[in-house]
Amino acid sequence: MTEVSKLNKKDLIPQTRQWTTPLLTSNPVSASTNSSRVLQVESKMISCCLRLFLFLSLSSFAVGSGRLNANSYTVASRFSEFDHVDNVHPNVNDTEGKRWAILIAGSRGYGNYRHQADVCHAYQILKNGGLEDDNIVVFMYDDIAFSVYNPRPGVIINKPNGDDVYKGVPKDYTGQDVNVNNFLAVILGNKSGLTGGSGKVVESGPNDRIFIYYTDHGSPGLLGMPSGDDLSAKDLIDALKKKHEAKSYKSMVLYVEACESGSMFQGILPNNLSIYAITAANAMENSWGTYCPEDYPSSPPEFDTCLGDLFSISWMEDSDIHDLRNETLEQQYQAVRRRTAVDNLDVSSHVTQYGNVTLEKDVLFSYMGTNPANDNFTPTATAHPMNSPMSSKVVSQRDASLLHFWHKFLRAPEESAEKAEAHKRLLDELSHRKHIDQSINQIIAILFGHQNVSEMLKSVQSAGQPLVHDWNCFKMLVNAFKNYCGSASRYDMKYSGAFANMCNAGVDIKQATATITQACSMHSPSS
């Protein structure tokens, strides 16, 4: 086994502020390779991984007034901008209709712990706010709470030393039932369209309000799902339009945590559907995991994984303490935007609004209810989440799985079977990322020539314009790439923008699909 612990971190130079997995240049290691060659390749892989995590450990941010110091930051209080007011907002007294909610974690695997933790936390907020279980639909793979890797079996937490958020969460759609078909059927109230699950759908009427919260991996034009196809922006917007045509809601709010989540709405969500959407990132940037190992505050050392996502914990920790009868969507947006953006640093994202922005004047109570325990909320510098210490080491959604594998390896006893397994999983993930990187380069080179690879890899979405013109082409190519090149970590999703560029350039779909199959097979680690 490569002696990772003896490598000197100071000799590894970080290449970028926003750390991503570099394209490994060595050939895949076959079973017949001699032991010295194996050690050489493994050392290169581990060095790449260490180089990634060195950035996390060395990142320190400039001291700014009310901004950051070398260890953590405290955002200056701005209570005047979103403090609770004495007068009750008009729509608090709007007692017509019901509140409905859909909560969905689109991932699986212990390395994605944070997504199911986010959803469970969101459920607790809604339940404490007075929503009935009949009106809350929960999608989660449910493989985290009792995972062999969970140090607290049957318990899920969403922040260091946090309460158990798993207790009492309904298991409406779990395992393979967490898929695009069921998610859209639930939105539309279409029981006959369901396959498995509890059968619960949003049976809303014209006076009802709907809240949808999604958290997982994303990419240009896509939200991830743990089984089957991913959710395309076109399919989501088509379902929302159909829901609007049925006159089966008064207003709808969507909160979306995912990389490039703005691409799900930019240029394709009309502003006349009475739908207001907030995304963790714009159409071009990552969203970020937080409460991670080596973070401050850090997840407990035995967890080896991130406990939450920055955008998600920002809106939920804000909701945890406020009387939501007196906080508007706009006020929460401003609070979350500030906490997530971290000013102008590279490791940040821009929380963005889409759709009918006039709905931002609605109070959160209209969609989430409010916890009676917060009725006498008084803002203080210590209690307010905007003044919570946040880390300078937030982790890209796509790289959080590497962090998990790395810390499993570090913590495992020397010469143990556990360390050998962690070592193998880390190398397998790095090798598979190399496979994906090489495959996409080969696909573009075959279809458009080597000279156009760099240009096609740039995901460019003009402001206010949809990602792609031919959504059928886009869906066919990304699904083919997922099927032949994908992995549980969903690193493959980062290249969906390249497939959008191919479709916008008029690529032949049949030829492109055949090329994807060929390239992925050619560069497979097992080949």
N, C-alpha and C positions, 0 to 999 in steps of 0.2 A: 504493500500500500504506500502511496506517496506520502512522505512525511510533511503534511501541510503545515503542521504547527511550527516547523523549523524555518519556514519561509519568512523572510524579513519584509514586512509591509512597507518600510520606508523605501525599498528598492522598486516598488510598484507605483507607477505614476498614473493618476487618474487622467483620462483623456477628455472627458466632458463633464460639465456640471450636472446635466440631466443624464444619469447613468443608464446606459443600455448595453445589452449583450453584444460584444464585438463579433464580427464574423471570424470564426476560427479557421486557420489556414491549413492545419494538418489534415491528412487523410484519415477517414474512419479506421478505427483499430479492429482488425479481424481476429478471429480466434487463433489463427496461425502465427500472429505477430510475436516476435521474441520478446522476452520480459523487459529488456532494456528499452525497446521501442515503446512498449506499453507505458512504462514509467515516464518516458519523455513526453508522450502525448498527454498522459494524465496530469503531469506537472504543468503543461501549457494550459490545459483546461482549468485546473485549480488556480493557476496564476491569473487567468482571465476573471474567474469568479472573485478572487481576492481583490483584483483591481477594481471591480465593481463595488465591492463593499468597503474598500478603502475610501472611496468617495464619501460614503455615508459617515465613516468615522472621522474623516478629516474636515468635512464641511463645517465651516463656521461663518457666520454672517456678520456684516459690519454693524457696529453699534449705531443705533439711530434713536432719535428722541421718541420714546414710547414705542420702539419697534423691537430690535433684537440685540442680544449680546451673544457672546461665544457659546453659551450653554443652552439658553432657551429664550423665549420672548414673552413679553407681556404687552398686549395691545392697549393703548391708552383708552380710558373710558370715554364713551360717547353716548352716555345715557340720554342726553337731550334729543338724540336722533330717533330713538326707538323706545324710550321709557314708556311705561304704562300711563294711561291718562285717566282722569277721574270720570269723564263722560263715557257712557256705554256707546259703542259703535252701533249704527242703525241696524245692520244685519244680524246682530246678536238677538234681537227681538223677532227675527223672522223664524217663526216656529213651524212653518209649513215644510213638509217633506222630511226625508231621512238623510242620514249620512251613510255613505258606503266607502269602503276602502279595499284596495287590492295591494298586497305587499308581496314582492317577488325577489328572491335571491337566485340569480341565474347561473350559479356555479356549483361545483361539487368538489370534494376533496379537502383534507384538513389544511392544506396550504392556503385555501381560500376561506378559512375560518371566519374572517371579518365580514363576509357578505351575509351569512346566515345570522351572525351576531347582530348586524345592522337591522335585519328584518325582525328579529325577535325583539329588539329594543323598540323598534317602531310599533310593534304590536302592543307592547306594554303602555306606550304613550296613548294610543287610541283607546285601549281598554280602560285605563285610568281616566281618560277623557269622557267616558260614558258610552262609547259605541258598544253595541251588542255583538257577540260572536257571530250571529247570523248575518251581520252586515260587514264582517271583516273576512276577506278571503286571503289565505296565506299559501304562497308557493315557496317551498324550500326542499332541497334534496334530502335533508334530515340524515346526513351521514357524519355529522360533526359531534353532536352531544355525546354519543356513545362510541365514538371512534377510539381505536386502541391507542391513538396518539394523544387523546384528550387527557390531561393530567387530573381533571375533575369530572369524572364520568357523570353524565346526566345534567351537567351544568354548562351554560354558555355565558360569558361575560363580554361586554362591549367596551370596557375601559379597565385600566389597572385598578384592582381592588373593588371592582364594580359588583353590583348585585347580579344574581342569576336572572337573565332575561328569557331563558328558555321555558321556565315553568309556566304551564297553562296555555302555551301557544297552540292554536288549532293545527292539526295536520291535514289540511284540505287537499293539497296536491304535493306529493312527495316522490322521490325517486324518478323513474321514467315518466311520471305524470307531469313533471315540470317541463313543459314544452310549449312551443309557439301556438299550436292548435288549441290547447286548453286555455292558455292565457287570453287569446283573442276571443274564444267562446265565452269565457267568464266576463270579459268586458261587455260583450254584446248581449249577455243574458241568455245565451243559446245553450240550453241544457242538452239538446239533442246532438250538439256538435262535440260534446265531451267524450274523452276516452279515459276512463278511470277517475280516481279522485273521489272527493266527497259529494260531488254533484252541486256544490254551492256555486252560484253565479250572482252577478249584480243585477237583481230584478228591480231596477230603479224606475222612477216615474218622473214626470216633467218638473216637479218641484224639488227633486233630490239633488244633493251635492255629492260628488265623487272625488276621492283622493287616491291616486296611484303612485306607489313608490317602488322604484326598481333599483337594485344595486348588483353590480357584477362587472365583468370585463366588457369593454366595448371597443369599437374601431369605427372608422368612417362608414356611416350608413348602417351599422349593425349593433345590436345588443346581444350578448352571448346567452346561450341556453345550455343546460347541462346534458341534454339529450336531444337528438334530432337537429333540425336546421336552426340557425340563429334567427333572431327577429330583425327583419329589415325595416328601415324607416318607412318605406312605401307601404308595407303591410300594416304597420302600426297606424299610420295616418289614415289609411283607407278604413280601418276599423273604427277610428274615432269619428270620421265623417259619417259612417253608417250609423253610429250611435247617436249622432246629432240629428240625422235625418229622421230617426225614430222618435225624436222629441222625448227621450227617456232620461234627461237630466236637466238641471237648471244651470249648473256650472261644474267645471271639472278642473282639478289641479294635479299636475304631474311633477314629481321630484325624481330626477334621474342621476344616479351615480355611476359613471363609466368614463373611460377614456373616449375622447372625441364625441361625447354625448350630445353636444350641440348639433352635430350633423344629422341627428334623428329628426330635427325640427326645422333647421335653417332652410329657408326657401320652399318648404313644403307644408308647414302648418299654417293654415289660414287664420286670420285674426277675428273671424266672424263665427267661430264655433263655440264661443263661451268657454274656451279652454286656455288655461294659463300653465305654462311649463317652465320649470327651473332646472338647469343642468349643472353638473359639477364642473364641467369644462366647456370651452367653446368647441367649434367643429374641428379644431386642429391640434389640440393639446391633450396631455395625459390628465387623469385624475390620480389621487394619491391615497395610499394606505397610511395609517398612523397607529400609534400605540404599538409600535413594533419592537423587536429585540434591539437593544442598544439605543433605543429612543429615549426621550425624556419628556413626559413620564413614560416609562417602558412597560411593556407587558411583563408579567412575572416570568422569571427565567425558564421555568418549566414548560412554558407554552410554545416557544420556538416559532412564533408566528405573529402576524399583525392582528390586533383585536378589533380594529375598526377602520373606516375610511374617513378622510378628513372632511369632505363635504357633509357626509352623513352624520358623523358625530357632532358636527357644528350645528345642524338644524335640530337634531334630537336633544342635545344638551341644552340648547336654548329653550326648546319646548318643555323640557323636564322641570324648569323652574318658574316659567312665566304663567300668569293668568292669561290664557289664550283668548279670553273674551275681549281683551284690550290690546292685543298685538296683531298687527295686520301682516298679510303676506309680504308687503313691501318692507316692513320693518324687519321681519325675519330675513328676507333676502339681503338687505343691507348688512345685517349682523353676520350672516354666513359668508357673504362676499368678502368682507374684510378679513374674517378669520381664515378663509381659504386662500385668498390671493397672496398673503404674505408680501404685500407691496409689490416690488418689481423683480423679485428674485426668480431665478430660472426654475426652481423647484416649486412652482405654484401653478394654479389654474384660475381661470376667470369664470366665476359663476355667472350664468347668462340666462336672460329671460326670453321667452318666445310666446307667440300666440296673442291672446287678448290681454294685454298688459294692464288694462283698466281694472281687471279683477284683483290686482295687487292691493286695492283698497279694502278688500274683504278681510274680516278678522279670521285668524286661524281656527277659532272656535267653530266656525261654520263647517269646517272639514274634519277637524281632529277632536272636537270637544275640548274640555279643559279639566284638569285635575283639581278637585275641590281643595286639596292641600295647598294649592298655590293662590287661593283667593286673596290672601293678605300679603302677596309678594311685594317686597320692597327692595329695589336694586341697591346692591352694595358692591364695593370694589372686590371683595373676596368671593362673593357668591356668583357674580356674573360670569357666564362662560366666555365672554370676550376677554376677560382677564385671566383665563386659565392658561397655565404655561403650555406652550405647544412646541413641538420638536423642530429642530433644524434638519432633521433626517427623515422626513416623510419619504415614502417609497413608492415608486411608480407601480400602478396596478399590475403591469405585466411582469415586473421583476420581483414582486413580493414572494412568489413561490421559490425563487432562488435563495432569498433571504431565509426562508423556512428550512430548505435543504442544508444550507450552510450552517445554520445554528444547530440543527440536529447532528451534523457531523462534529461540530466543535464540542458539544456537550456529551457525546457518547464516550464511554470508557475506552481507553486505549486497548487495542488488540481484541475488542469485543465484537460479537456478531452484529450488535447494534451499530457500531461504528462502520463496519464493513458494508452494511446495508445502506447507511446514510451516505457513505462515499459513493456507492454504486448509483444511488438515486440522483445525487448531485451531478455525477459525470454523465448519466443518461440524459438528464435535462439539458446540460450544456451541449451534448452531442446532437440531441434532437433540434436544438435551436440552430446549430450549424447546418443541419440538414435542411431546415426551413429556409434559412438565408441563402444557401446555395441553390435550392430549388427555384425560388422566385427569381433569382438572377438568371438562371438557365431558361426559365419560361419566357422572360422578357427578351433575352438574347435571341431565342429561336423565333419569336413572333415579330420582333421589331428591330433586331440587330443589336450587337454589343454596344454600339455607340449611343444607343438610346436608353440603356439600363438606368443610369442615374436619373434621367429626366422622368422616366415612367414611375420610378419609386417615390417621387415627390408627390405627396397627396395635397393637391391644391383645390380648394373649394372657394370660389369667388363669393364675396360678401353678399348675402341675401339670395344666393343661388343654390339649387339642390345639388347634391353630390354627383348625381349621374342622370343621364337622360333615358337610358334603357335599363330599367330596373330588372327586367327579366334576365338580360345578359349578366348583369351584376350578380344576381342571386345564383345563377347557374355556375358562374366561375368561382365565387367564394365558397359555395357548398362543395364543389369538386375539390378545391384546395383544402378545405377542412377535412373532407373524407380521406384524402390521400396523403396529406402532409400534416394534419392537425395533431394536437396533443392536449392532455388534460389541463396544462397550464395556460392554454389558449394563446401562446405566443404567435401562432399563425395569424391571429386576427389583425396584427399590426400592419399587414400588407393588403387589407381590403381596399385601401385608397388606390393602390396600384392597379387593382382589377377594375375599379371605377374609371381610371385613366384609360385602360385598355378598351373598355366598352365605349367611352366617349370618343376614342380614336377609331371606332368602327371595326373592331376585331371580329373575325369570323368565330362564332361561338363554338361550333363543332371542332374547328381546328384548335382553338384555345383549350377546350376541355381535354382533347387528346394529348396536347402538349403538357398540360398539368399532370395528367396521369403518368406520362413518360418521365418527366423530370423528377417527380416525387419518388418514383420507383428507382430511378437512377442514383439518387443521392440518399436513399434510405440507409440509416445506420446499420440495419440488419442485412443489407445487400452486399 
